[in-house]
Amino acid sequence: MEYGIDSERQRGVPQGVVTHHKWKSKFFMTGETIRDYWIYVPDQYDPQTPVGLMVFQDGQAYVTEDGQFRTPIVLDNLIHQKKIPVMIGLFISPGHIGETQPENLFASSNRSFEYDSLMDEYARFLIEEMIPQVSKNYNLADDPKMRAICGLSSGGICSFTAAWERPDHFHKVLSHIGSFADIRGGHVYPTRIRKSAKRDIRVFLQDGSNDLDNAYGNWWLSNLQMEAALKFRDYDYKFVGGTGEHNGEHGGVILPESLEWLWR
């Protein structure tokens, strides 16, 4: 697959600014964590006007302009075209317990606990710590329909869990190669969706038929089960399947259309 023009720098499109920060937290029961986070601010941001917020888990994978997602470029292009609203991007790496983070942030020690656990602790971490930190400097809208959350693999199920637990704060979910497998019990979500009260959330799922198949489950089949459950309960959802493996190539190529659908 090839990237479209919305994933490339375009002449005349204003560029947002990305800043890099560090965060130390005692929020999680696992112990004190350290992590990186990045804030994207579009050129069109006006402090007098409340704007949207999109939170990206494994932010290190999404924030780079030469990676598989190229998110700042996509946001610049879509905001300029008014296909999505003006929004702040919050890119967060998983937490690590210790004084020094690993070079590969995917290997952060607290990642599975934060991302794969089926509870509201990570959503509360965002709501009670990270979003208030961002709000100190930027005027964020309070309406959950102006908030989206995104991630890949374990970050995908993490994003769904945050919206599932706290739809009062997160309305939109974008999951790339989501790990709806039995790592920490995530395989139960299709049944929960079918049997539980319907949440006011919008969900975009992406996966590939050559995704992981191991002792924790089959990622492709798990995402198909999620699609079937969301359809059964008449959720506002979209599933886009491909033939890819467990990486962000397909999700990155379709990121512009994914965001346009999610924020329509």
C-alpha positions as CSV (number, residue, x, y, z in Angstrom):
1,M,0.0,0.0,0.0
2,E,1.1,3.5,-0.7
3,Y,0.6,6.7,1.3
4,G,-1.9,9.2,0.0
5,I,-1.3,13.0,-0.3
6,D,-2.8,13.6,3.2
7,S,0.2,11.7,4.7
8,E,2.7,13.9,2.8
9,R,3.8,17.5,3.5
10,Q,1.8,19.9,1.2
11,R,2.9,23.3,0.1
12,G,0.9,26.0,1.7
13,V,-0.4,23.9,4.6
14,P,0.3,25.5,8.0
15,Q,2.4,23.3,10.3
16,G,1.7,22.6,13.9
17,V,4.3,22.5,16.6
18,V,5.3,19.4,18.6
19,T,6.9,19.7,22.0
20,H,8.5,16.8,24.0
21,H,8.1,16.4,27.7
22,K,8.7,14.0,30.6
23,W,6.2,12.9,33.2
24,K,6.6,11.1,36.6
25,S,3.6,9.6,38.3
26,K,2.7,7.7,41.4
27,F,-0.8,7.1,40.1
28,F,-0.6,3.4,39.3
29,M,-0.7,0.7,42.0
30,T,2.4,-0.9,40.4
31,G,4.6,1.9,41.6
32,E,6.1,5.2,40.4
33,T,6.4,5.4,36.7
34,I,8.2,7.7,34.3
35,R,7.2,8.3,30.7
36,D,7.6,10.6,27.7
37,Y,4.8,12.6,26.2
38,W,4.5,15.0,23.3
39,I,2.0,17.7,22.6
40,Y,0.9,18.7,19.1
41,V,-0.6,22.1,18.7
42,P,-2.0,23.1,15.2
43,D,-1.2,26.5,13.7
44,Q,-5.0,27.2,13.8
45,Y,-5.2,27.0,17.6
46,D,-6.9,30.0,19.2
47,P,-6.6,30.1,23.0
48,Q,-10.0,31.8,23.1
49,T,-11.8,28.9,21.5
50,P,-12.1,25.4,23.2
51,V,-10.7,22.7,20.9
52,G,-10.7,19.0,20.6
53,L,-8.3,16.5,22.0
54,M,-6.9,13.2,20.7
55,V,-4.8,11.0,22.9
56,F,-2.4,8.5,21.3
57,Q,-1.1,5.5,23.3
58,D,2.4,4.4,22.4
59,G,2.8,8.0,21.3
60,Q,6.4,7.5,20.3
61,A,5.1,5.4,17.3
62,Y,2.5,8.0,16.2
63,V,4.3,11.3,16.7
64,T,7.2,10.8,14.3
65,E,6.8,12.3,10.8
66,D,8.9,9.5,9.2
67,G,7.2,6.6,10.9
68,Q,4.3,4.4,9.9
69,F,1.6,6.9,10.9
70,R,3.1,10.4,10.3
71,T,0.3,11.7,12.5
72,P,1.4,15.4,12.8
73,I,1.5,15.6,9.0
74,V,-2.0,14.0,8.7
75,L,-3.4,16.3,11.4
76,D,-1.9,19.4,9.7
77,N,-3.5,18.4,6.3
78,L,-6.9,17.4,7.6
79,I,-7.3,20.4,9.9
80,H,-6.3,22.7,7.0
81,Q,-8.9,21.1,4.8
82,K,-11.5,21.3,7.6
83,K,-12.1,17.6,7.4
84,I,-11.5,17.3,11.2
85,P,-11.8,20.0,13.8
86,V,-8.9,22.0,15.3
87,M,-7.5,19.7,18.1
88,I,-4.6,19.2,20.4
89,G,-2.7,15.9,20.0
90,L,-1.4,14.2,23.2
91,F,1.0,11.5,22.4
92,I,2.0,9.4,25.5
93,S,4.5,6.6,25.9
94,P,3.7,3.7,28.3
95,G,5.0,4.1,31.8
96,H,8.2,2.5,33.1
97,I,9.2,1.7,36.6
98,G,12.8,2.7,37.3
99,E,15.1,5.6,36.8
100,T,15.9,5.1,33.1
101,Q,13.5,4.2,30.3
102,P,14.4,1.5,27.8
103,E,15.6,2.7,24.4
104,N,12.6,0.8,22.9
105,L,9.6,2.4,24.7
106,F,7.4,-0.5,23.7
107,A,9.4,-2.5,26.2
108,S,8.5,-0.1,29.1
109,S,7.8,-2.3,32.1
110,N,4.3,-0.9,33.0
111,R,3.0,-1.1,29.4
112,S,1.0,-4.4,29.7
113,F,-0.4,-3.4,33.1
114,E,-1.6,0.0,31.8
115,Y,-2.8,-1.1,28.4
116,D,-4.1,-4.7,28.7
117,S,-5.9,-4.5,32.0
118,L,-9.7,-4.3,31.9
119,M,-10.2,-1.6,34.5
120,D,-10.6,2.2,34.6
121,E,-7.2,3.0,36.2
122,Y,-5.5,4.1,32.9
123,A,-8.5,6.2,31.9
124,R,-8.5,7.8,35.3
125,F,-4.7,8.5,34.9
126,L,-5.6,10.4,31.7
127,I,-8.6,12.2,33.2
128,E,-7.0,13.0,36.6
129,E,-3.4,13.7,35.6
130,M,-2.5,14.0,32.0
131,I,-5.4,16.0,30.6
132,P,-5.4,18.5,33.5
133,Q,-1.7,18.9,32.8
134,V,-2.4,19.7,29.1
135,S,-5.3,22.0,30.2
136,K,-2.9,24.2,32.1
137,N,-1.7,25.6,28.8
138,Y,-4.4,24.8,26.3
139,N,-8.2,25.5,26.1
140,L,-9.7,22.0,25.7
141,A,-13.4,21.4,25.2
142,D,-15.2,19.4,27.9
143,D,-17.6,17.7,25.5
144,P,-16.6,14.0,25.2
145,K,-17.6,14.1,21.6
146,M,-14.6,16.4,21.1
147,R,-12.3,13.8,22.5
148,A,-10.8,10.7,20.8
149,I,-8.4,8.1,21.9
150,C,-6.1,5.9,19.7
151,G,-3.5,3.1,20.0
152,L,-2.0,0.1,18.3
153,S,-1.8,-3.5,19.6
154,S,-2.2,-3.3,23.4
155,G,-2.7,0.4,22.9
156,G,-5.7,-0.4,20.8
157,I,-7.5,-2.4,23.5
158,C,-6.4,0.3,26.0
159,S,-8.1,3.0,24.0
160,F,-11.3,0.9,23.8
161,T,-11.2,0.2,27.5
162,A,-10.8,3.9,28.3
163,A,-13.9,4.8,26.3
164,W,-15.8,1.8,27.5
165,E,-15.1,2.7,31.1
166,R,-15.4,6.4,30.7
167,P,-17.6,7.4,27.8
168,D,-18.3,10.6,29.7
169,H,-14.7,11.6,28.7
170,F,-13.9,9.7,25.5
171,H,-16.4,9.3,22.7
172,K,-14.2,8.3,19.8
173,V,-11.9,5.2,19.6
174,L,-9.4,4.3,16.9
175,S,-7.8,0.9,17.3
176,H,-5.0,-0.4,15.1
177,I,-4.2,-4.1,15.3
178,G,-6.0,-4.1,18.6
179,S,-5.0,-6.9,21.1
180,F,-8.5,-8.1,22.0
181,A,-6.9,-11.3,23.1
182,D,-6.4,-13.1,26.5
183,I,-3.4,-11.2,27.7
184,R,-5.2,-9.8,30.7
185,G,-8.7,-11.0,29.8
186,G,-9.4,-8.8,26.8
187,H,-11.0,-11.7,24.9
188,V,-14.2,-11.1,26.9
189,Y,-15.0,-7.8,25.2
190,P,-17.2,-9.2,22.4
191,T,-19.5,-10.8,25.0
192,R,-19.5,-7.7,27.2
193,I,-20.5,-5.6,24.3
194,R,-23.4,-7.9,23.5
195,K,-24.6,-8.2,27.1
196,S,-23.8,-4.8,28.6
197,A,-25.6,-1.4,28.4
198,K,-24.7,0.3,25.2
199,R,-22.1,3.1,25.5
200,D,-22.3,6.4,23.6
201,I,-19.0,5.8,21.7
202,R,-17.9,5.6,18.1
203,V,-15.3,2.9,17.2
204,F,-13.0,2.4,14.2
205,L,-11.1,-0.9,14.1
206,Q,-8.3,-1.9,11.8
207,D,-6.6,-5.2,11.5
208,G,-4.9,-7.6,9.0
209,S,-5.6,-11.3,8.3
210,N,-1.9,-12.1,8.9
211,D,-1.9,-10.6,12.4
212,L,-0.6,-12.5,15.4
213,D,-1.8,-16.1,16.2
214,N,-0.3,-17.4,19.4
215,A,-1.1,-18.7,22.9
216,Y,-3.0,-15.5,23.8
217,G,-5.3,-15.8,20.8
218,N,-5.8,-15.0,17.1
219,W,-5.8,-11.2,16.6
220,W,-7.6,-11.3,13.3
221,L,-10.4,-13.5,14.6
222,S,-10.6,-11.4,17.8
223,N,-11.1,-8.2,15.8
224,L,-13.8,-9.9,13.7
225,Q,-15.5,-10.9,16.9
226,M,-15.4,-7.3,18.0
227,E,-16.8,-6.2,14.7
228,A,-19.7,-8.7,15.0
229,A,-20.5,-7.6,18.5
230,L,-20.5,-3.9,17.7
231,K,-22.8,-4.7,14.7
232,F,-25.1,-6.8,16.9
233,R,-25.6,-3.9,19.3
234,D,-25.9,-1.3,16.5
235,Y,-22.9,0.7,17.5
236,D,-21.5,3.5,15.4
237,Y,-18.5,1.6,14.2
238,K,-16.3,0.8,11.1
239,F,-14.0,-2.1,10.6
240,V,-11.3,-2.0,7.9
241,G,-9.5,-5.2,7.3
242,G,-6.4,-6.0,5.2
243,T,-3.8,-8.7,4.8
244,G,-1.1,-7.1,6.9
245,E,0.8,-8.4,9.9
246,H,1.2,-7.0,13.4
247,N,2.5,-3.6,12.5
248,G,1.3,-0.1,11.7
249,E,1.7,-0.1,7.9
250,H,-1.9,-0.6,6.9
251,G,-3.2,1.6,9.8
252,G,-0.8,4.3,8.9
253,V,-1.8,4.4,5.2
254,I,-5.5,4.7,6.0
255,L,-5.0,7.1,9.0
256,P,-6.3,10.1,7.1
257,E,-9.6,8.4,6.1
258,S,-9.8,6.8,9.6
259,L,-9.6,10.2,11.3
260,E,-12.1,11.8,8.8
261,W,-14.6,9.0,9.5
262,L,-14.1,9.2,13.3
263,W,-14.5,13.0,13.5
264,R,-17.2,13.3,10.8
